[in-house]
Amino acid sequence: MLVSVYGSAVFGVDAQRITIEVNIDKGIGYHLVGLPDNAVRESNFRIAAALKNIGYKLPGKKITLNMAPADLRKEGSAYDLPLSVGILAASDQIKAPSMEDYILMGELALDGKIRPIKGALPIAIQALKDGFKGILLPKENEREAAIVKGLEVYGMDNLTDVIAFFEGSQSYSPTVVDTRKAFNEQLKYPEHDFSDVKGQETIKRCMEIAAAGGHNIILIGPPGAGKTMLAKRLPSILPPMTLQEALETTKIHSVVGKIKNQGLISIRPFRSPHHTISDVALVGGGQYPQPGEISMAHNGVLFLDELPEFKRSVLEVMRQPLEDREVTISRAKFTVTYPASFMLVASMNPSPSGYFNDGKSGSVTPFEMQRYLGKISGPLLDRIDLHVEVEPVPFEKLSDTRPAESSASIRSRVTEARKRQTERFKNAKNTHYNAQMSSRQIRKYCCLDQEATQLLKSAMERLSLSARAYDRILKVSRTLADLAGQENVNSDHIAEAIQYRSLDREGWLG
């Protein structure tokens, strides 16, 4: 007897329907075809044990299972459930007339329990597009898949429940998640708040600008100045995610398998990889490509602490994603693209000893500082909009008992500035905030008067700035104008934006 059952395969952050055809005929043997990997090939042992332990059996006939499209590589153990249900239906051990209306995914334990899978959200989205009535998957993944409206999602504990569902011997109700409610339950009191930061008003201002325009920022200062502390508090002042951004972020985390018993991710991600990270782990890839840290930080913050300590090759592979806001991983037979629209926050010491050329550094010379800073390439620095020096906090500020400005009040100003940008770019497909502006949009929205033009010209000549640095200054000045609630960019905004190009200034090292 021939039956068809449906599963799904995840490629990149999207899924594709897999049709599993099960044919049982006279003879003997178990033939699984359709480019399965080792994990899929080993499923016959798990299926045989699971069926025996719940009172069914693997038929002693010739079983042929075809996973179509047959030229697409299938990987992972999540096909155990559709394969086992297909075998039971084809051997007439169960009656499942409605089986073709559902997508089935799940790994089987030897006692018939269903274990969680990766990529439940992209699978559910694709199932809805393909016109399926519902999806059956492990209990741990039900909230994640239930985000998709218009699709019945059933979380199952074991194979017996799945059989009972199809035979109608037991009724099950689909999982419902109120996405709006889940989404609106934002973190009112973040773990890291700017009210804890004593002094550092200049840096707080820079962080506010960076958050308002989505700009990349580098913090340069001695140990203990508060670089890491400030960076960790940046997500708390970022505007709340839109529903679309939350879905994109959840999709990526779902593919990696980081979501269990969790619905929509409504808090912006903060990723802080160790400096020993490889370039593949950072941008994504591998034999079976997976998203890297930059994609995990999509719509959030990627924090690189002690930037010069990262391997040169690791930093250089970030160049293209910083510009294009996506990363493409190419293989001989296929190409996958992962989104990577993140804010880069980097921190570094000015010298190997950790101090500026100010007497504390002892024997550190300007040459040694220059060599240390030279570990970061010019093209990468060009892609960072704000260069900020962080000075140690004096005792008077540290011992001040007055509370500083909270993250909530800073976030309200940032959100207002972002609203202006959203309105400005409402007709632009890939532009949502100032840092994403193209050259054409910069010319359109950053019109300068005579005074501002002259100021920028003299700065360009004195500091020998590149064309990319010129664009960066204009983008930052546009954000400054938005924060001030002004329509046009003036000389004050240009002057402040130039101030945040420390590493471009001659004589900065003393």
Buried (B, 14 or more C-beta within 10 A) or exposed (E): EEBBBBBBBBBBBBBBBBBBBBBBEEEEEBEBEBEBBEBBEBBBEBBBBBBEBBEBEBBEBBBBBBBBEEEBBBBBBBBBBBBBBBBBBBBEBBEBEEBBEBBBBBBBBEEBBBBBBBBBBBBBBBBBEEEBBBBBBBBBBBBBBBBBEEBBBBBBEBBBBBBBBBEEEEEBEEBEBEBEEBBEEEEEEBEBBBBEBBBBEBBBBBBBBBBBBBBBBBBBBBEEBBBBBBBBBBBBBBBBBEEEBBBBBBBBBBBBBBBEEBBBBBBBBBBBBEEEBBBBBBBBBEEEBBBBBBBBBBBBBBBBBBBBEBBEEBBEBBBBBBEEBBBBBEEEEEEBBBBBBBBBBBBBBBBEBBBBBEEEBEEBEEEBBEEBBEBBEEEBBBBBBBBBBBBBBEEEBEEEEEEBBBBBEBBEBBBBBBEBBEEBBEEEEEBBBBBBBEEEBBEEBBEBEEEBEEBBEEBBEEBEBBEBBBBBBBBBBBBBBBBEEEEEBBBBBBBBBBBBBEBBBEEBBE
